């Protein structure tokens, strides 16, 4: 798919238009967090489609907040560290600083945020209550969704919260204007969305940017950033809400057919793939019982 860390990270505009004609509520996904998926939904998809959202949902898990709050960082292909199965409200509270940053980004678009706590059986009551307390204090609606365990019935509280948020007025606005200089728009994204102190450019990126800015066919295209999805910054190892860092843009690509200028930040592969031993190899169906095995 068009992953939001290296591409636009959205479902198609056609799908949204079909959904709006067929249902009272149309839900669309933006990849990863508000720093990349939502930012591109906000400033690219909404701009080009003309569709304006009624609310935005930020999905949070206790496990992810612990990761941003000081817990050992999981290693792909290895078992989850045992600390994630033990209660640690302190890690959750510290990780909520990252969640609040994402909520602040949504609010900059003038949209009402709803926090969906995607609950799992390893979560504790106190951990969930900590998330609710912190997010409600920041002015966000919060709902616990147990759809992982209870299917659709477990998501009813969450659905009601979304309906309520959609009934409120919002003040949707874009972060940058397409007539602004490309460098200015990139700086706005880096500072206002990622929390960077500034932006640096390689000699190659600087030269390309000057050439693109001088081309009227390119200078007013949208900005589609390439950046790690594992941190608000370009560095996957920087968790929480990093401060005092500079976003390094090493290259500038152009996708003229799509109408996008693509700054590439940090060391990131533009050709993603699955792990060498993906989990699907361990998923099967028990022919005697008909039950799926190997999912958990």
C-alpha positions as CSV (number, residue, x, y, z in Angstrom):
1,X,0.0,0.0,0.0
2,X,1.0,3.7,-0.1
3,X,2.6,3.8,3.3
4,X,2.5,7.2,5.0
5,X,6.2,7.1,5.9
6,X,7.3,7.0,2.3
7,X,4.2,7.9,0.3
8,X,0.8,9.6,0.8
9,X,-0.6,7.0,3.2
10,X,-4.3,7.4,2.3
11,X,-7.1,5.3,0.8
12,X,-8.5,6.6,-2.5
13,X,-10.7,9.6,-3.0
14,X,-13.0,7.5,-5.1
15,X,-13.5,5.1,-2.2
16,X,-14.5,8.0,0.1
17,X,-17.0,9.4,-2.4
18,X,-18.6,6.0,-2.8
19,X,-18.7,5.6,1.0
20,X,-20.4,9.0,1.4
21,X,-23.1,8.0,-1.0
22,X,-23.8,4.6,0.6
23,X,-23.6,5.3,4.3
24,X,-24.4,7.9,7.0
25,X,-20.8,7.9,8.2
26,X,-17.7,7.3,6.1
27,X,-14.6,6.2,7.9
28,X,-11.2,6.5,6.2
29,X,-7.7,5.6,7.5
30,X,-4.5,7.6,7.4
31,X,-1.4,5.5,8.0
32,X,0.6,5.7,11.2
33,X,0.4,8.8,13.5
34,X,-0.8,12.3,13.1
35,X,2.7,13.4,12.2
36,X,2.7,11.7,8.8
37,X,-0.6,10.0,8.0
38,X,-2.9,12.7,9.3
39,X,-0.7,15.5,8.1
40,X,-1.0,14.2,4.5
41,X,-4.7,13.6,4.9
42,X,-5.1,17.2,6.1
43,X,-2.9,19.1,3.7
44,X,-2.9,16.8,0.6
45,X,-6.0,14.5,0.4
46,X,-8.5,17.0,1.8
47,X,-7.0,19.8,-0.3
48,X,-7.1,17.8,-3.6
49,X,-10.5,16.0,-2.9
50,X,-12.4,18.9,-1.5
51,X,-13.8,16.6,1.3
52,X,-13.6,18.1,4.8
53,X,-13.7,15.8,7.8
54,X,-16.1,16.1,10.7
55,X,-13.8,14.6,13.2
56,X,-10.5,12.7,13.5
57,X,-9.8,9.7,15.6
58,X,-6.3,9.1,17.1
59,X,-6.0,5.4,18.1
60,X,-3.8,4.7,21.1
61,X,-2.7,1.5,22.8
62,X,-1.2,1.0,26.3
63,X,1.6,-0.9,24.7
64,X,2.6,1.9,22.3
65,X,2.4,4.5,25.1
66,X,4.7,2.4,27.2
67,X,7.2,2.3,24.3
68,X,7.1,6.1,24.2
69,X,7.3,6.4,28.0
70,X,10.4,4.5,28.7
71,X,9.8,0.8,28.2
72,X,12.3,-1.3,26.3
73,X,11.9,-0.8,22.6
74,X,10.6,-4.0,20.9
75,X,12.9,-5.7,18.3
76,X,11.2,-6.9,15.1
77,X,11.2,-10.7,14.9
78,X,11.8,-11.2,18.6
79,X,9.3,-11.8,21.4
80,X,7.8,-8.7,23.0
81,X,9.7,-7.7,26.2
82,X,7.9,-9.1,29.2
83,X,7.7,-5.6,30.7
84,X,4.7,-4.8,28.4
85,X,2.6,-7.5,30.1
86,X,3.1,-5.9,33.5
87,X,1.3,-2.8,34.9
88,X,3.3,0.4,34.7
89,X,1.2,3.5,35.0
90,X,4.3,5.7,35.1
91,X,5.4,4.6,31.6
92,X,1.8,5.1,30.3
93,X,1.6,8.6,31.7
94,X,5.0,9.6,30.3
95,X,4.0,8.1,26.9
96,X,0.9,10.2,26.9
97,X,3.1,13.2,26.2
98,X,3.5,11.8,22.7
99,X,-0.2,11.2,22.4
100,X,-0.9,14.8,23.4
101,X,1.4,16.0,20.7
102,X,-0.6,14.1,18.1
103,X,-3.8,15.6,19.5
104,X,-2.4,19.0,19.3
105,X,-1.6,18.4,15.6
106,X,-5.2,17.4,14.9
107,X,-6.4,20.6,16.7
108,X,-4.2,22.7,14.5
109,X,-6.3,21.6,11.6
110,X,-9.4,22.8,13.4
111,X,-10.8,19.3,13.8
112,X,-12.4,17.7,16.9
113,X,-10.1,14.8,18.0
114,X,-11.4,11.6,19.5
115,X,-9.0,9.3,21.3
116,X,-9.8,5.6,20.8
117,X,-8.1,3.4,23.5
118,X,-7.6,0.2,21.6
119,X,-7.8,-2.1,24.6
120,X,-6.2,-5.5,25.0
121,X,-6.4,-8.1,27.8
122,X,-3.0,-7.2,29.0
123,X,-4.1,-3.6,29.8
124,X,-5.0,-2.8,33.4
125,X,-7.8,-0.6,34.7
126,X,-5.4,2.0,36.1
127,X,-3.4,2.2,32.9
128,X,-6.6,2.9,30.9
129,X,-7.8,5.4,33.4
130,X,-4.6,7.3,33.2
131,X,-4.9,7.7,29.5
132,X,-8.5,8.8,29.8
133,X,-7.7,11.3,32.6
134,X,-4.8,12.9,30.7
135,X,-6.6,13.2,27.3
136,X,-9.9,14.5,28.8
137,X,-7.9,17.1,30.6
138,X,-6.5,18.2,27.2
139,X,-10.1,18.6,25.9
140,X,-10.4,15.4,23.8
141,X,-13.2,12.9,23.8
142,X,-12.0,9.5,24.9
143,X,-13.5,6.1,24.4
144,X,-12.3,2.6,25.3
145,X,-12.8,0.1,22.4
146,X,-12.6,-3.6,23.1
147,X,-13.3,-4.8,19.6
148,X,-10.1,-6.9,19.7
149,X,-11.9,-9.1,22.3
150,X,-15.6,-8.5,21.7
151,X,-15.9,-7.5,18.0
152,X,-18.3,-4.8,17.0
153,X,-20.1,-4.9,20.3
154,X,-16.9,-3.8,22.0
155,X,-16.7,-0.6,19.8
156,X,-20.1,0.9,20.6
157,X,-18.8,3.4,23.2
158,X,-16.2,4.5,20.6
159,X,-18.8,4.8,17.8
160,X,-21.0,7.0,20.0
161,X,-18.1,9.3,20.8
162,X,-17.4,9.7,17.0
163,X,-21.1,10.5,16.4
164,X,-21.1,13.1,19.1
165,X,-17.9,14.7,17.8
166,X,-19.2,14.8,14.2
167,X,-22.2,16.7,15.5
168,X,-20.0,19.6,16.6
169,X,-18.8,22.5,14.4
170,X,-15.2,22.7,13.5
171,X,-12.9,25.2,11.9
172,X,-11.0,23.3,9.3
173,X,-7.9,25.0,7.9
174,X,-4.7,24.0,6.0
175,X,-1.3,24.3,7.6
176,X,0.3,25.9,4.5
177,X,-0.8,27.6,1.3
178,X,0.3,26.1,-2.0
179,X,1.5,29.6,-3.1
180,X,4.0,29.7,-0.2
181,X,7.7,29.0,-1.0
182,X,8.5,25.3,-0.8
183,X,11.1,25.8,1.9
184,X,8.6,27.7,4.0
185,X,6.0,24.9,3.8
186,X,8.6,22.2,4.6
187,X,9.7,24.3,7.7
188,X,6.1,24.6,8.8
189,X,5.5,20.8,8.7
190,X,8.8,20.2,10.5
191,X,8.2,22.7,13.3
192,X,4.5,22.7,13.8
193,X,3.8,18.9,13.2
194,X,7.1,17.1,14.1
195,X,8.3,19.6,16.8
196,X,11.7,20.2,15.1
197,X,13.8,23.2,15.9
198,X,14.7,23.7,12.3
199,X,15.5,22.0,8.9
200,X,18.8,21.3,7.3
201,X,19.4,20.4,3.7
202,X,22.2,18.4,2.0
203,X,23.9,20.2,-0.9
204,X,22.0,18.1,-3.4
205,X,18.6,18.8,-1.8
206,X,19.4,22.5,-1.5
207,X,20.2,22.7,-5.2
208,X,17.1,20.7,-6.2
209,X,14.9,22.9,-4.1
210,X,16.2,26.1,-5.7
211,X,15.5,24.6,-9.2
212,X,12.0,23.4,-8.2
213,X,11.1,26.7,-6.7
214,X,12.0,28.5,-9.9
215,X,9.7,26.2,-11.9
216,X,6.1,27.4,-11.9
217,X,4.8,24.0,-12.8
218,X,6.3,22.5,-9.6
219,X,6.6,25.3,-7.1
220,X,2.9,25.1,-6.1
221,X,2.6,21.4,-5.7
222,X,1.8,19.7,-2.4
223,X,4.5,18.6,0.1
224,X,4.6,14.8,0.7
225,X,7.3,14.2,3.4
226,X,9.3,11.0,3.7
227,X,10.1,10.4,7.4
228,X,10.3,7.6,9.9
229,X,6.9,6.5,11.4
230,X,8.6,5.2,14.6
231,X,9.3,8.7,16.0
232,X,8.0,12.3,15.7
233,X,11.6,12.9,14.4
234,X,13.5,11.4,11.6
235,X,15.4,9.1,14.1
236,X,13.4,5.9,15.0
237,X,15.3,5.7,18.3
238,X,14.0,9.0,19.6
239,X,10.7,8.2,21.5
240,X,8.3,10.4,23.3
241,X,8.4,14.1,22.3
242,X,12.0,14.9,21.2
243,X,13.1,18.6,21.4
244,X,16.0,20.6,20.1
245,X,16.6,18.5,17.0
246,X,16.9,19.4,13.3
247,X,15.2,17.6,10.5
248,X,17.8,16.6,7.9
249,X,16.5,16.6,4.3
250,X,18.9,14.6,2.2
251,X,17.0,14.6,-1.1
252,X,14.0,16.2,-2.9
253,X,12.0,14.0,-5.3
254,X,9.1,15.2,-7.6
255,X,6.1,13.2,-8.6
256,X,4.6,15.5,-11.2
257,X,1.8,13.2,-12.2
258,X,0.5,13.1,-8.6
259,X,1.4,16.8,-8.1
260,X,3.8,16.2,-5.2
261,X,7.2,17.5,-4.1
262,X,8.8,14.8,-1.8
263,X,11.5,15.8,0.7
264,X,13.3,12.8,2.0
265,X,14.4,13.1,5.6
266,X,16.9,10.9,7.4
267,X,18.0,7.3,6.6
268,X,14.8,5.6,5.3
269,X,14.3,3.0,2.6
270,X,11.9,3.9,-0.1
271,X,11.2,0.2,-0.9
272,X,9.5,-1.4,2.1
273,X,8.9,-5.1,2.5
274,X,7.9,-7.8,5.1
275,X,10.3,-9.4,7.5
276,X,12.3,-12.4,6.4
277,X,10.1,-14.6,8.6
278,X,6.6,-12.9,8.6
279,X,4.0,-14.0,11.1
280,X,1.6,-15.2,8.4
281,X,3.7,-18.3,8.0
282,X,2.5,-19.4,11.5
283,X,-1.2,-18.8,10.8
284,X,-3.3,-21.9,9.8
285,X,-6.7,-23.5,10.1
286,X,-7.3,-26.5,12.3
287,X,-9.2,-28.8,9.9
288,X,-10.8,-30.8,12.7
289,X,-12.2,-27.8,14.6
290,X,-12.3,-25.1,11.9
291,X,-10.6,-22.7,14.2
292,X,-7.8,-20.4,13.1
293,X,-4.5,-20.9,15.0
294,X,-1.3,-19.0,15.3
295,X,-2.8,-15.5,15.4
296,X,-1.6,-14.8,19.0
